[in-house]
């Protein structure tokens, strides 16, 4: 539990977190559903269904990826928000630092947790980041940082933790090895990331400048991992992770990539090699979703960070981020009713 009057022993802890919308960004790219993973497949779809099938087969499928059905939220009220028989699609996207597809999920913490929400009309995509230090109840484990759920119990416990936090049912789950950012970025010839804050990495190896930085794979990974050198620690890291993902999306869907079959397929194949998904993620799912989202307005992709109350300390002395119940409920309500536009402000 959180102690009364959370202590703030460092300069970082004395800073209040930014609002959940101050740094939201709308990017000029199409996230065709399940995060970067399915974006890669959507790009490959341009070159034929068989290509998508081949790449989908490269994903490591995780059986029993979801918790016991009795403990899960009911399906969102279909009739009230269904469009042409479709309901919103909610995907849990986990970034796991240093995890390869040959390793067990257990013992690996998720360093990025994002809830991807695709509207029933398939005309809006919202990506909500939950910082790794957010202090939450983890079913059967007591309270801990949200990134511990994946370590304690793999996909099922990570899903349970987020479902209990937001009261929203997760439809699919994917885990990307953050180390794969190196190969993904290099497969695209590098990415351009614009930063508001320049800094040198904790290791002293990399220096990032204010403004546009052209990054290779190792530099992109260093940027996505860094928090100690940033003004607001984990909150700033979440923002930089969003920037890296946005840059990957922009480059992956650039004219040069999409008109070059080799580049598109290389990127999709590379991404698949670092990815675990639930066994419901099939080529048919990607094909159908890509068709439903044809004509998608690329300005309707929105990034957010979950609203939080501030920095604090747990009873055992960990530096944590404290949830804001009112802000969490506003987010949950917007997800449940498919009205994420109301959460923006």
Residue pairs with C-beta under 8 A, 6 or more apart in sequence:
1 143
1 314
1 315
2 135
2 312
2 313
2 314
2 315
2 320
2 322
3 312
3 313
3 314
3 315
6 310
6 311
6 312
6 313
6 320
6 322
7 13
7 312
7 313
8 14
8 311
8 312
9 313
10 319
12 231
12 232
12 233
12 311
13 311
13 319
14 311
15 231
15 232
15 311
16 310
16 311
17 232
17 235
17 308
17 310
17 311
17 321
18 232
18 235
18 305
19 307
20 304
20 305
20 306
20 307
20 308
20 327
20 331
21 304
21 344
21 345
23 239
23 305
24 302
24 303
24 304
24 305
24 344
25 242
25 243
25 246
25 302
25 303
26 299
26 300
26 301
26 302
26 303
27 246
27 249
27 250
27 298
27 301
27 303
28 250
28 298
28 299
29 246
29 249
29 250
29 252
29 253
29 298
29 301
30 39
30 42
30 249
30 253
30 293
30 296
30 298
30 301
31 39
31 116
31 125
31 127
31 249
31 301
32 38
32 39
32 41
32 42
32 286
32 289
32 290
32 293
32 296
33 39
33 42
33 89
33 91
33 116
33 118
33 125
33 286
33 289
33 293
34 91
34 93
34 116
34 172
34 174
34 277
34 281
35 91
35 93
35 114
35 116
35 127
35 174
35 176
35 245
36 93
36 176
36 184
36 245
36 248
36 249
36 252
36 271
37 59
37 93
37 174
37 176
37 271
37 272
37 275
37 277
37 281
38 174
38 281
38 286
38 289
39 249
39 252
39 253
40 55
40 252
40 267
40 268
40 271
40 272
41 52
41 55
41 56
41 268
41 283
41 286
42 286
42 290
43 252
43 253
43 257
43 258
43 264
43 267
43 268
44 51
44 52
44 55
44 264
44 265
44 268
45 51
45 52
45 286
45 287
45 290
46 258
46 264
47 261
47 264
47 265
49 283
49 287
51 265
51 268
52 283
52 286
52 287
53 283
55 265
55 268
55 269
55 272
56 272
56 281
56 282
56 283
56 286
57 283
58 269
58 272
58 273
59 272
59 275
59 276
59 277
59 281
60 101
60 275
60 276
60 277
61 276
61 277
61 278
61 279
61 281
62 105
62 154
62 155
62 173
62 276
62 277
62 278
62 279
63 279
64 156
65 155
65 156
65 159
65 173
65 278
65 279
66 72
66 155
66 156
66 159
66 170
66 173
66 278
67 139
67 156
67 157
67 159
67 160
67 163
71 139
71 160
72 160
72 163
72 169
73 163
73 167
73 168
73 169
74 169
75 87
75 169
76 87
76 88
76 168
76 169
76 336
76 338
77 336
78 87
80 337
81 87
81 88
81 120
81 337
81 338
82 120
83 120
83 121
83 122
86 120
86 121
86 122
86 292
87 120
88 117
88 118
88 119
88 120
88 335
88 338
89 117
89 118
89 171
89 172
89 289
90 115
90 116
90 117
90 118
90 168
90 169
90 170
90 171
90 172
90 335
91 115
91 116
91 117
91 118
91 170
91 171
91 172
91 173
91 174
92 113
92 114
92 115
92 116
92 158
92 159
92 162
92 170
92 172
92 173
92 174
93 112
93 113
93 114
93 115
93 116
93 127
93 173
93 174
93 175
93 176
94 110
94 112
94 113
94 114
94 150
94 158
94 173
94 174
94 175
94 176
95 110
95 111
95 112
95 113
95 114
95 175
95 176
95 177
95 178
95 224
95 241
96 105
96 108
96 109
96 110
96 111
96 150
96 175
96 176
96 177
96 178
97 108
97 109
97 111
97 177
97 178
97 179
97 225
98 108
98 177
98 178
98 179
99 105
99 108
99 175
99 177
99 179
100 177
100 179
100 274
101 177
101 273
101 274
101 275
101 276
104 154
105 150
105 154
105 155
105 175
105 276
106 151
106 152
106 153
106 154
107 151
108 150
108 151
109 132
109 147
109 148
109 150
109 151
110 132
110 146
110 147
110 149
110 150
110 151
110 158
110 175
111 132
111 147
111 178
111 225
112 129
112 132
112 178
112 224
112 238
112 241
113 129
113 130
113 131
113 132
113 146
113 147
113 158
113 162
114 127
114 128
114 129
114 130
115 127
115 128
115 130
115 162
115 166
115 168
115 170
115 335
116 125
116 126
116 127
117 125
117 126
117 127
117 128
117 335
117 340
118 124
118 125
118 289
118 293
119 125
119 338
119 340
120 338
122 289
122 292
122 293
122 296
123 296
123 297
123 300
124 300
124 302
124 340
124 341
125 296
125 300
125 301
125 302
126 302
126 303
126 304
126 340
126 343
127 242
127 245
127 301
127 302
127 303
127 304
128 304
128 305
128 306
128 331
129 238
129 241
129 242
129 303
129 304
129 305
129 306
130 146
130 162
130 165
130 305
130 306
131 146
131 234
131 235
131 237
131 238
131 305
131 306
131 308
131 321
132 145
132 146
132 147
132 234
133 145
133 146
133 147
133 233
133 234
133 319
133 320
133 321
134 145
134 146
134 306
134 308
134 320
134 321
134 323
135 143
135 144
135 145
135 146
135 312
135 314
135 320
135 321
135 322
135 323
136 143
136 144
136 145
136 146
136 161
136 165
136 323
137 143
137 161
137 164
137 165
138 144
138 146
138 148
138 149
138 152
138 157
138 160
138 161
139 157
139 160
139 161
139 164
140 153
140 157
141 148
141 149
141 152
141 153
141 157
143 314
144 152
145 318
145 320
146 161
146 162
146 165
149 157
149 158
149 160
149 161
149 162
150 157
150 158
150 175
153 160
155 173
155 175
155 276
155 278
158 173
159 170
159 173
162 170
163 169
163 170
165 323
165 328
165 332
166 328
166 331
166 332
166 335
167 332
167 336
168 332
168 335
168 336
171 280
172 277
172 278
172 280
172 281
173 277
173 278
174 275
174 276
174 277
174 278
174 281
175 275
175 276
175 277
176 271
176 274
176 275
177 274
177 275
178 221
178 224
178 225
179 221
179 274
180 270
180 271
180 273
180 274
180 275
181 217
181 220
181 221
181 224
181 244
181 248
182 217
182 218
182 220
182 221
183 217
183 270
183 273
183 274
184 217
184 248
184 267
184 270
184 271
184 274
185 191
185 215
185 216
185 217
185 220
185 221
185 248
186 216
186 217
187 263
187 266
187 267
187 270
188 248
188 251
188 252
188 257
188 263
188 267
189 251
190 214
190 215
190 216
190 217
190 251
191 214
191 215
191 220
191 244
191 247
191 248
191 250
191 251
192 212
192 213
192 214
192 215
192 247
192 250
192 251
193 212
193 213
193 215
193 220
193 223
193 240
193 243
193 244
193 247
194 211
194 212
194 213
194 243
195 208
195 209
195 210
195 211
195 213
195 240
195 243
196 210
197 210
197 230
197 231
197 236
198 207
198 208
198 209
198 210
198 211
199 207
199 208
199 226
199 229
199 230
200 206
200 207
200 208
200 229
201 207
201 208
201 222
201 226
201 229
202 226
202 228
202 229
203 222
205 222
206 218
206 219
206 222
206 223
208 219
208 223
213 219
213 223
215 223
215 247
220 244
220 247
223 240
223 243
223 244
224 237
224 240
224 241
224 244
225 237
226 237
226 240
227 233
227 234
227 236
227 237
230 236
230 237
230 240
234 321
235 305
235 308
235 321
238 305
239 305
242 303
242 305
246 303
251 257
252 264
252 267
256 263
257 263
257 264
257 267
258 264
302 340
302 344
304 343
304 344
306 327
306 328
306 331
307 324
307 327
307 328
307 330
307 331
308 321
308 322
308 323
308 324
308 327
309 322
309 323
309 324
309 327
310 321
310 322
311 319
311 320
311 321
311 322
312 319
312 320
312 321
312 322
313 319
313 320
314 320
330 343
331 343
333 339
334 340
334 342
334 343
